[in-house]
Every structure is written in C-alpha cells, then in structure tokens.
Amino acid sequence: MTTETEQPTLTIDELAARAGVTVRTVRFYGTKGLLPPPVLGPRRVGHYGREHLARLALIEELQQQGMTLAGIERYLRQLPPDLSAHDLAIHRAVVASWAPDAVGTVTREELERRAGRPLGDEDVERLVAMGVLRAVEDGYEADLGLLRLGVGLLDVPLSQEAIFAARTVLVEHTRAAARELSQLFRGEVAERDARDVRSLSAHMHPLVVQALLTAFQRSLKEELGEWLTEPSHGSAAG
C-alpha cells in the first residue's frame, strides 16, 4: 500500500482483491462517482491508492448498515473530495459505531474476503489472540466490527505485548470518558420524557464518537510530533 505522500501503485485487480470486491464492482462505483478516477500511468494504466481502498471500506460499512446505493451517494457527496485515507477511516469508524455489536461465523475463505487480503496461519493466530476471532467447528466466530482493525494491526511494527498494553490504555480511558459523558447527559435529560431520552441518545451516539475520535486524533498527532522532534529521535532519523 502507499503512504499518504506516495503515488498510487495498485492496479484495479490489486485494489479489488484488497478490498474484497470484484473488478466489476470497482468499475461500477467509479461510473457512479463513488470512487475518484485512478491516476493514469504509462500506457494509460490506471493506478489506485490508499484513498480508494479506504473509500471502498467506507462504502462497504455503509452497505452493512443497510444504506441504499442512493443513500451512499448522498452521504459521500457531502464529504470533502480530497479526504485522506486516514480521514476516511475515521468516517468509517463513526459509521461502524452506529450499529450494535456484530459477531458472525465465517469460513476461512469468507474471513479472507472480509479482511481484504490473504491470511496465513500466524495471522489468524494473532487475530485470535487479539480477541477478534474465535475458532469454532464451522470456521471462525468473528467480531466483524473489529476485524478490519485487527487486520490493520497485523502490519504494525509492534509486539503483541505492546498492542495489548495499548488496548488496555484505550479501554480504560474511553470507559472513563463514557462514564463522565453519560453522567453529564443524564443530568440534562433527567426530567424529560423517555421518548426524548431515546431520541437524544440515538443522535448523540455518532456525534460523541466522532468528537472523541477527532480529539484523540489531534492529541495523538501532537504527542507523536513532540516525540519525533526530540533531539535523540531527530539525530537517529538523520
């Protein structure tokens, strides 16, 4: 895959394979304006990048939420046309937060299709260790909401122990934030009708998730920026 600053390098066949869709589907989305056109290289061969892959993942998530093609078109039309793969991933995470926890049983073939890539035995073992998968008689019981996150972590140059430690930090702090926000909202709706409370909850859920993601994204960017500019890391990079 490309980085944010690299030129797109995936052919349409490679893009389709990684996204777990057919080439025909990629072309269809392109004609509907759901995907930006590829970058034309030598011999007018189209090349795709991370933004195309992230947009396909977002489209898949919207479909899983039951949104029609027309609804997906309207949703994507409202997004800035130059969103990075990172920003598209945030939008996908927000969309995924609308749905209840989804756990399903999949075969190894279906697992790889949903992952958008081949998975070796070691990859599957790591996903099981992360709690994303559980081996069952007919295949694997998968937390479908966590699957793409787990697959993404397979390529992160961190030890399994570091990933588990990071998960513990995130769970503890997000639970604390959720508890405080819940208490705040309860104070606001304590005297309201139960129907109003349910309506407020339905509207606030995606908004709060997006706010948390945005705040965390900015904080992490600042922290990493400070860390990378420290003298010891700066000299190592040079």
C-alpha positions, -999 to 999 in steps of 0.1 A, spaced: 0 0 0 10 36 -5 18 61 22 -1 94 24 26 111 2 33 83 -23 18 79 -57 -10 54 -61 5 20 -71 -24 -5 -71 -39 -18 -103 -76 -23 -104 -72 -60 -99 -50 -54 -68 -74 -28 -54 -104 -52 -59 -85 -81 -42 -75 -60 -12 -110 -45 -8 -126 -79 -11 -148 -69 -41 -148 -77 -78 -132 -56 -105 -167 -51 -119 -178 -36 -86 -149 -11 -86 -157 0 -121 -194 3 -112 -186 26 -82 -163 46 -105 -191 52 -130 -215 62 -102 -190 87 -89 -185 69 -56 -148 64 -63 -125 91 -77 -108 82 -110 -74 65 -109 -41 81 -117 -32 72 -153 3 59 -157 23 46 -187 2 30 -214 -28 47 -197 -30 20 -170 -50 33 -140 -34 32 -106 -52 34 -73 -40 43 -38 -49 42 -1 -77 67 -5 -95 44 -30 -91 14 -6 -104 35 24 -133 47 4 -143 12 -6 -141 2 30 -164 31 39 -189 21 12 -189 -15 25 -196 -2 60 -225 19 48 -239 -11 29 -237 -32 61 -257 -5 79 -285 -11 54 -280 21 34 -292 21 -2 -270 30 -31 -287 63 -35 -282 69 3 -245 61 -1 -242 85 -30 -258 113 -9 -235 105 21 -203 105 0 -214 137 -19 -214 156 14 -177 146 22 -148 168 10 -135 154 -22 -98 154 -11 -102 134 22 -71 114 30 -73 76 37 -68 84 74 -99 108 74 -120 83 55 -111 56 81 -123 79 108 -156 84 90 -159 46 87 -153 42 124 -180 66 131 -204 48 108 -195 15 124 -203 29 158 -240 33 148 -245 -5 146 -248 -29 175 -220 -54 181 -219 -78 152 -205 -113 157 -208 -139 130 -194 -172 120 -173 -172 88 -153 -197 68 -116 -192 62 -124 -181 26 -151 -156 38 -127 -144 65 -100 -135 40 -126 -118 17 -138 -96 46 -102 -90 56 -94 -79 20 -61 -99 20 -48 -135 23 -42 -145 59 -15 -170 70 -19 -193 100 3 -169 120 -20 -140 111 -51 -160 122 -34 -169 155 -26 -133 162 -62 -123 154 -74 -150 178 -50 -137 205 -64 -102 200 -99 -114 206 -110 -106 171 -116 -143 162 -125 -175 180 -121 -209 163 -153 -229 161 -163 -261 144 -175 -245 112 -148 -219 109 -143 -188 130 -165 -167 151 -155 -131 142 -162 -97 157 -170 -81 124 -167 -46 138 -131 -53 149 -119 -74 120 -105 -46 98 -89 -30 128 -73 -63 138 -61 -69 102 -46 -35 101 -27 -42 133 -10 -72 117 12 -48 97 20 -25 126 57 -30 138 47 -35 174 50 -66 196 18 -84 206 25 -73 242 27 -36 232 -6 -39 212 -24 -55 243 -9 -27 265 -22 -1 241 -56 -17 241 -57 -16 279 -49 21 279 -76 29 254 -103 8 271 -96 23 305 -96 59 293 -126 56 269 -146 39 296 -138 68 320 -148 93 293 -180 74 285 -189 73 322 -184 111 327 -203 119 295 -231 96 305 -235 114 338 -234 147 321 -262 138 297 -283 122 324 -283 155 342 -296 171 311 -324 146 304 -334 136 339 -367 154 337 -376 146 301 -399 121 286 -385 87 279 -390 91 242 -370 123 242 -342 105 261 -341 77 234 -341 103 206 -312 122 222 -292 90 227 -297 80 191 -285 114 179 -257 118 204 -240 84 199 -224 90 165 -217 127 173 -199 118 206 -179 90 188 -168 114 161 -159 141 187 -138 115 207 -121 103 175 -113 139 164 -100 149 198 -79 118 201 -65 122 166 -54 157 173 -39 148 207 -20 118 193 -7 139 164 7 165 188 22 138 211 39 120 182 51 153 167 67 162 200 83 128 203 97 128 168 112 162 172 131 153 204 169 155 198 175 118 203 150 108 177 159 136 153 195 126 153 185 89 148 164 98 119 192 117 103 
